[in-house]
Amino acid sequence: MAEQEFKPEWATKDFYQVLGVSKDAPIADIKKAYRKLARENHPDSNPGDTAKHERFKAVSEAYGVVGDAEKRAKYDEMRTLYGSGGFGGFGGGGGGYRYTGGGSGGGFNLDDILGDRNRSGGFGEMFGDLFSGGGRRTQQARRPVKGTDVESSTTVGFTDALDGVTVSLRLTSDAACPDCQGTGGKPGTKPRICPECEGAGYVVSGVGGAFSMNETCPRCGGRQLIYDERCPTCQGSGRGTSARTIQARIPAGVKDGQRIRLRGKGAPGENGGPAGDLYITVKVTPHRVFGRSGDNLTIDVPVGFDEAALGAEVKIPTLGGAPVTLRVPAGTPSGRTFRVRGRGATRKDGTRGDLLATVEVQVPAVLDAEARAAVEAYRTAVAGKPLRAGLFEDVS
């Protein structure tokens, strides 16, 4: 959890009033007041109560400053210098805090003074580290957390993959425990501030020398509160599983093995955070006649020897449409591919690919007497034109 950054407007906030204590209250009274207010207004104890959530943030902000002796001293000094009456007060304008007291300089912008934390010797140096490292842990309200992403898969037919289809998916994902609503405490029991992190949700650990780092509190798991009695359903983890059925739209033109992302269809978020995403891996069953090559469909067209040699018009099917006539020129070799435009798969822009028809010349396995005589006559006619003569040229 990151440290709070200094905000100029805090110069005009009365953190003692927020906590309901006097300016000279001892630290023990400040801590007692904070714990009472934090317990009463914590989001886990008041789900859906926006007013108390905002109150909790204000209390945490105030305690993060005056609950620490060093920061409290700097805050008191800042309030003395820039509080009401110190320099004539602050006026609005331009989104900053502008001094409007006496003198002839026309005023100054508090944001300009306090915003430059690198200015040597200035007020930025004096107060810029008020909410940065080196001090005590400060509590922050739990931030919204995006839900986890969920993986699933589905199998669709060849035609459905081309046209698009809506499928039902049964999803199981991680979610807040349904009995304790993610608090980890036994329903009906009251929480208390975690004594390990004092409600910060994290602890500071040294990594050698002058360096330190923040780690999630091992006792409360970052929830800032603990329960003396754990939830019997989730054993205090605050987590459970959620099973639900959703309707997912598979877009037209999806390919076999393609991974589709559906935003916001994953696991629900925490503390008002957005849901995660759903990733669906699509498997496409093969078709008996058609194949797929990118946005194009493919088909193998058997033709007879006579059709390939003499030329022919051959009818071929299209997927979901009327048959088309393929004109096979005389002398077409086996393996030649013809293109039928606009009869392929649907693209993302709504246009369609082509149908690629590949000719396969068929050789009959059995010949009757008449057909054999015709083939033998053809052999006699071309006997003087050996097909394989070129194989023996320049061979050494």
C-alpha positions as semicolon CSV with decimal commas, in nm:
position;residue;x (nm);y (nm);z (nm)
1;M;0,000;0,000;0,000
2;A;0,147;0,332;-0,106
3;E;0,214;0,615;0,139
4;Q;-0,016;0,917;0,134
5;E;0,108;1,210;-0,071
6;F;0,084;1,560;0,069
7;K;-0,215;1,760;-0,052
8;P;-0,220;2,141;-0,015
9;E;-0,587;2,148;0,083
10;W;-0,506;1,965;0,408
11;A;-0,375;2,295;0,537
12;T;-0,737;2,406;0,575
13;K;-0,866;2,085;0,734
14;D;-0,912;2,046;1,109
15;F;-0,816;1,684;1,171
16;Y;-0,874;1,719;1,544
17;Q;-1,234;1,815;1,480
18;V;-1,274;1,517;1,247
19;L;-1,167;1,284;1,528
20;G;-1,362;1,476;1,791
21;V;-1,062;1,552;2,015
22;S;-0,893;1,870;2,129
23;K;-0,574;2,002;1,972
24;D;-0,373;1,916;2,283
25;A;-0,525;1,569;2,328
26;P;-0,272;1,298;2,423
27;I;-0,193;1,031;2,163
28;A;-0,379;0,769;2,366
29;D;-0,705;0,969;2,339
30;I;-0,651;1,024;1,965
31;K;-0,597;0,653;1,911
32;K;-0,903;0,565;2,120
33;A;-1,120;0,810;1,926
34;Y;-0,992;0,683;1,595
35;R;-1,057;0,318;1,676
36;K;-1,409;0,393;1,788
37;L;-1,490;0,594;1,474
38;A;-1,316;0,347;1,242
39;R;-1,513;0,057;1,392
40;E;-1,840;0,243;1,357
41;N;-1,782;0,354;0,998
42;H;-1,571;0,079;0,841
43;P;-1,707;-0,032;0,496
44;D;-1,703;-0,399;0,601
45;S;-1,941;-0,318;0,886
46;N;-2,162;-0,088;0,678
47;P;-2,201;-0,234;0,329
48;G;-2,381;0,004;0,097
49;D;-2,373;0,301;0,337
50;T;-2,193;0,565;0,128
51;A;-2,205;0,830;0,399
52;K;-2,024;0,608;0,650
53;H;-1,773;0,502;0,387
54;E;-1,682;0,867;0,330
55;R;-1,671;0,926;0,706
56;F;-1,431;0,632;0,740
57;K;-1,201;0,783;0,476
58;A;-1,199;1,117;0,657
59;V;-1,124;0,952;0,992
60;S;-0,842;0,745;0,840
61;E;-0,696;1,054;0,675
62;A;-0,703;1,250;1,001
63;Y;-0,551;0,973;1,209
64;G;-0,279;0,919;0,950
65;V;-0,156;1,269;1,034
66;V;-0,225;1,348;1,400
67;G;-0,184;0,986;1,510
68;D;0,189;1,016;1,448
69;A;0,396;1,245;1,673
70;E;0,634;1,367;1,404
71;K;0,367;1,431;1,145
72;R;0,141;1,586;1,403
73;A;0,410;1,839;1,494
74;K;0,454;1,940;1,131
75;Y;0,080;1,958;1,081
76;D;0,039;2,183;1,386
77;E;0,318;2,406;1,258
78;M;0,157;2,425;0,917
79;R;-0,180;2,511;1,070
80;T;-0,016;2,783;1,275
81;L;0,152;2,935;0,968
82;Y;-0,131;2,894;0,720
83;G;-0,442;2,847;0,932
84;S;-0,714;3,103;0,965
85;G;-0,562;3,438;1,060
86;G;-0,199;3,330;1,021
87;F;-0,149;3,516;0,694
88;G;-0,493;3,657;0,648
89;G;-0,657;3,334;0,535
90;F;-0,696;3,161;0,202
91;G;-0,926;3,241;-0,083
92;G;-1,047;3,028;-0,371
93;G;-0,954;3,062;-0,730
94;G;-0,801;2,858;-1,006
95;G;-0,850;2,532;-0,819
96;G;-0,574;2,614;-0,565
97;Y;-0,548;2,787;-0,229
98;R;-0,447;3,150;-0,262
99;Y;-0,327;3,379;0,017
100;T;-0,536;3,696;0,018
101;G;-0,391;3,875;0,319
102;G;-0,204;4,205;0,344
103;G;0,087;4,325;0,135
104;S;0,112;4,449;-0,217
105;G;0,225;4,138;-0,398
106;G;-0,123;4,040;-0,516
107;G;-0,127;3,711;-0,323
108;F;0,040;3,375;-0,377
109;N;-0,080;3,029;-0,461
110;L;-0,037;2,769;-0,186
111;D;-0,018;2,498;-0,447
112;D;0,290;2,667;-0,595
113;I;0,464;2,683;-0,258
114;L;0,376;2,339;-0,126
115;G;0,371;2,162;-0,460
116;D;0,744;2,201;-0,531
117;R;0,891;1,939;-0,304
118;N;1,236;1,969;-0,461
119;R;1,281;2,340;-0,388
120;S;1,574;2,366;-0,146
121;G;1,497;2,565;0,167
122;G;1,134;2,636;0,072
123;F;0,809;2,537;0,237
124;G;0,793;2,236;0,005
125;E;1,100;2,106;0,185
126;M;0,947;2,188;0,521
127;F;0,613;2,012;0,462
128;G;0,665;1,804;0,147
129;D;0,759;1,494;0,344
130;L;0,465;1,525;0,579
131;F;0,295;1,221;0,429
132;S;0,591;1,041;0,275
133;G;0,820;0,769;0,405
134;G;1,010;0,752;0,729
135;G;0,716;0,782;0,962
136;R;0,458;0,562;1,118
137;R;0,208;0,352;0,921
138;T;-0,107;0,538;0,823
139;Q;-0,442;0,379;0,761
140;Q;-0,614;0,413;0,428
141;A;-0,959;0,308;0,325
142;R;-0,970;-0,013;0,126
143;R;-0,950;0,065;-0,242
144;P;-1,166;-0,091;-0,512
145;V;-1,006;-0,405;-0,651
146;K;-1,077;-0,542;-0,999
147;G;-1,207;-0,898;-1,007
148;T;-0,992;-1,180;-1,142
149;D;-1,007;-1,290;-1,504
150;V;-1,182;-1,618;-1,583
151;E;-1,089;-1,878;-1,847
152;S;-1,344;-2,096;-2,025
153;S;-1,385;-2,289;-2,351
154;T;-1,666;-2,386;-2,584
155;T;-1,714;-2,592;-2,899
156;V;-1,922;-2,460;-3,189
157;G;-2,020;-2,600;-3,527
158;F;-1,845;-2,503;-3,849
159;T;-2,140;-2,299;-3,976
160;D;-2,198;-2,129;-3,639
161;A;-1,833;-2,022;-3,637
162;L;-1,885;-1,850;-3,972
163;D;-2,215;-1,680;-3,888
164;G;-2,167;-1,614;-3,516
165;V;-2,364;-1,777;-3,234
166;T;-2,470;-1,718;-2,872
167;V;-2,368;-1,995;-2,632
168;S;-2,445;-2,068;-2,266
169;L;-2,145;-2,102;-2,038
170;R;-2,140;-2,231;-1,680
171;L;-1,868;-2,037;-1,495
172;T;-1,712;-2,100;-1,156
173;S;-1,491;-1,825;-1,015
174;D;-1,346;-1,690;-0,693
175;A;-1,579;-1,450;-0,506
176;A;-1,652;-1,307;-0,163
177;C;-1,784;-1,559;0,089
178;P;-2,166;-1,549;0,065
179;D;-2,212;-1,580;0,443
180;C;-1,966;-1,319;0,575
181;Q;-1,965;-1,101;0,260
182;G;-1,587;-1,120;0,244
183;T;-1,512;-0,996;0,597
184;G;-1,386;-1,332;0,723
185;G;-1,578;-1,294;1,049
186;K;-1,862;-1,501;1,187
187;P;-2,192;-1,339;1,085
188;G;-2,336;-1,130;1,367
189;T;-2,002;-1,065;1,538
190;K;-1,828;-0,727;1,557
191;P;-1,478;-0,658;1,423
192;R;-1,193;-0,483;1,598
193;I;-0,888;-0,296;1,472
194;C;-0,606;-0,534;1,385
195;P;-0,342;-0,498;1,660
196;E;-0,065;-0,617;1,428
197;C;-0,090;-0,329;1,180
198;E;-0,305;-0,097;1,395
199;G;-0,563;-0,078;1,117
200;A;-0,323;0,015;0,836
201;G;-0,369;-0,313;0,646
202;Y;0,007;-0,346;0,598
203;V;0,326;-0,366;0,801
204;V;0,667;-0,213;0,736
205;S;0,959;-0,454;0,712
206;G;1,326;-0,368;0,678
207;V;1,524;-0,505;0,388
208;G;1,863;-0,391;0,506
209;G;2,023;-0,059;0,576
210;A;1,792;0,241;0,561
211;F;1,548;0,080;0,320
212;S;1,208;-0,058;0,412
213;M;0,902;-0,183;0,229
214;N;0,534;-0,226;0,296
215;E;0,386;-0,575;0,309
216;T;0,029;-0,693;0,352
217;C;-0,045;-0,752;0,717
218;P;-0,015;-1,128;0,781
219;R;-0,280;-1,122;1,053
220;C;-0,569;-0,936;0,889
221;G;-0,469;-1,003;0,529
222;G;-0,495;-0,633;0,447
223;R;-0,857;-0,605;0,563
224;Q;-0,754;-0,375;0,853
225;L;-1,000;-0,542;1,090
226;I;-1,001;-0,881;1,257
227;Y;-1,276;-1,093;1,409
228;D;-1,233;-1,298;1,721
229;E;-1,465;-1,560;1,571
230;R;-1,394;-1,675;1,218
231;C;-1,663;-1,737;0,960
232;P;-1,736;-2,113;0,969
233;T;-1,801;-2,121;0,594
234;C;-1,474;-1,976;0,467
235;Q;-1,265;-2,034;0,784
236;G;-1,179;-1,664;0,801
237;S;-1,042;-1,629;0,448
238;G;-1,336;-1,419;0,331
239;R;-1,331;-1,603;-0,003
240;G;-1,570;-1,847;-0,164
241;T;-1,674;-1,964;-0,509
242;S;-1,942;-1,830;-0,738
243;A;-2,120;-2,048;-0,996
244;R;-2,330;-1,880;-1,264
245;T;-2,452;-1,927;-1,619
246;I;-2,400;-1,652;-1,874
247;Q;-2,490;-1,601;-2,239
248;A;-2,178;-1,525;-2,445
249;R;-2,182;-1,405;-2,805
250;I;-1,927;-1,574;-3,030
251;P;-1,858;-1,335;-3,319
252;A;-1,894;-1,430;-3,684
253;G;-1,576;-1,556;-3,848
254;V;-1,417;-1,701;-3,534
255;K;-1,135;-1,946;-3,606
256;D;-1,055;-2,280;-3,445
257;G;-0,842;-2,223;-3,134
258;Q;-0,912;-1,848;-3,124
259;R;-0,924;-1,682;-2,779
260;I;-1,203;-1,426;-2,730
261;R;-1,207;-1,160;-2,457
262;L;-1,537;-1,046;-2,306
263;R;-1,487;-0,741;-2,083
264;G;-1,654;-0,737;-1,743
265;K;-1,774;-1,099;-1,762
266;G;-1,516;-1,239;-1,519
267;A;-1,518;-1,260;-1,139
268;P;-1,685;-0,973;-0,950
269;G;-1,461;-0,701;-0,803
270;E;-1,411;-0,611;-0,438
271;N;-1,500;-0,288;-0,258
272;G;-1,693;-0,162;-0,559
273;G;-1,419;-0,251;-0,808
274;P;-1,501;-0,360;-1,166
275;A;-1,547;-0,722;-1,263
276;G;-1,264;-0,908;-1,435
277;D;-1,270;-1,027;-1,795
278;L;-1,375;-1,359;-1,944
279;Y;-1,147;-1,534;-2,193
280;I;-1,311;-1,803;-2,410
281;T;-1,110;-2,047;-2,621
282;V;-1,326;-2,158;-2,915
283;K;-1,302;-2,501;-3,072
284;V;-1,463;-2,544;-3,417
285;T;-1,582;-2,883;-3,537
286;P;-1,473;-2,972;-3,894
287;H;-1,717;-2,977;-4,189
288;R;-1,769;-3,282;-4,411
289;V;-1,724;-3,086;-4,737
290;F;-1,573;-2,746;-4,664
291;G;-1,246;-2,642;-4,505
292;R;-1,110;-2,306;-4,391
293;S;-0,806;-2,101;-4,488
294;G;-0,812;-1,766;-4,309
295;D;-1,121;-1,582;-4,431
296;N;-1,161;-1,819;-4,727
297;L;-1,348;-2,148;-4,749
298;T;-1,197;-2,441;-4,937
299;I;-1,352;-2,730;-5,128
300;D;-1,207;-3,022;-5,326
301;V;-1,392;-3,078;-5,656
302;P;-1,359;-3,420;-5,822
303;V;-1,365;-3,408;-6,206
304;G;-1,335;-3,683;-6,465
305;F;-1,039;-3,722;-6,703
306;D;-1,259;-3,626;-6,996
307;E;-1,383;-3,310;-6,816
308;A;-1,030;-3,200;-6,738
309;A;-0,904;-3,279;-7,089
310;L;-1,197;-3,142;-7,291
311;G;-1,327;-2,876;-7,049
312;A;-1,661;-2,874;-6,866
313;E;-1,902;-2,675;-6,651
314;V;-1,930;-2,827;-6,303
315;K;-2,181;-2,731;-6,033
316;I;-2,039;-2,699;-5,683
317;P;-2,213;-2,622;-5,350
318;T;-2,166;-2,310;-5,140
319;L;-2,212;-2,293;-4,766
320;G;-2,557;-2,157;-4,684
321;G;-2,626;-2,044;-5,041
322;A;-2,724;-2,166;-5,387
323;P;-2,480;-2,379;-5,590
324;V;-2,253;-2,204;-5,840
325;T;-2,120;-2,321;-6,177
326;L;-1,745;-2,369;-6,208
327;R;-1,609;-2,343;-6,561
328;V;-1,320;-2,588;-6,601
329;P;-1,111;-2,501;-6,912
330;A;-0,987;-2,776;-7,144
331;G;-0,652;-2,912;-7,033
332;T;-0,696;-2,828;-6,664
333;P;-0,441;-3,018;-6,452
334;S;-0,529;-3,187;-6,126
335;G;-0,464;-2,958;-5,829
336;R;-0,552;-2,630;-6,002
337;T;-0,750;-2,394;-5,771
338;F;-1,032;-2,165;-5,886
339;R;-1,162;-1,868;-5,685
340;V;-1,534;-1,794;-5,634
341;R;-1,546;-1,445;-5,485
342;G;-1,765;-1,352;-5,188
343;R;-1,861;-1,706;-5,086
344;G;-1,618;-1,748;-4,794
345;A;-1,617;-1,664;-4,422
346;T;-1,751;-1,337;-4,280
347;R;-1,482;-1,085;-4,188
348;K;-1,491;-0,839;-3,895
349;D;-1,599;-0,556;-4,126
350;G;-1,896;-0,758;-4,255
351;T;-1,744;-0,846;-4,594
352;R;-1,683;-1,207;-4,691
353;G;-1,383;-1,401;-4,810
354;D;-1,377;-1,629;-5,115
355;L;-1,446;-1,994;-5,191
356;L;-1,134;-2,172;-5,319
357;A;-1,224;-2,475;-5,534
358;T;-0,939;-2,719;-5,607
359;V;-0,982;-2,961;-5,899
360;E;-0,898;-3,327;-5,837
361;V;-0,886;-3,538;-6,156
362;Q;-1,029;-3,881;-6,080
363;V;-0,882;-4,203;-6,227
364;P;-1,139;-4,484;-6,253
365;A;-1,042;-4,797;-6,065
366;V;-1,241;-5,027;-6,296
367;L;-1,312;-4,989;-6,672
368;D;-1,580;-5,170;-6,869
369;A;-1,502;-5,302;-7,218
370;E;-1,618;-4,992;-7,401
371;A;-1,426;-4,753;-7,175
372;R;-1,112;-4,970;-7,197
373;A;-1,126;-4,966;-7,575
374;A;-1,156;-4,588;-7,572
375;V;-0,857;-4,547;-7,340
376;E;-0,648;-4,786;-7,548
377;A;-0,735;-4,588;-7,858
378;Y;-0,622;-4,273;-7,679
379;R;-0,294;-4,443;-7,582
380;T;-0,232;-4,533;-7,944
381;A;-0,305;-4,176;-8,053
382;V;-0,046;-4,022;-7,816
383;A;0,213;-4,298;-7,833
384;G;0,456;-4,080;-8,023
385;K;0,455;-3,813;-7,750
386;P;0,615;-3,968;-7,442
387;L;0,533;-3,773;-7,127
388;R;0,853;-3,855;-6,938
389;A;1,113;-3,770;-7,198
390;G;1,210;-3,456;-7,011
391;L;1,311;-3,653;-6,704
392;F;1,624;-3,784;-6,877
393;E;1,756;-3,459;-7,019
394;D;2,085;-3,331;-6,872
395;V;2,096;-3,610;-6,612
396;S;2,451;-3,707;-6,521
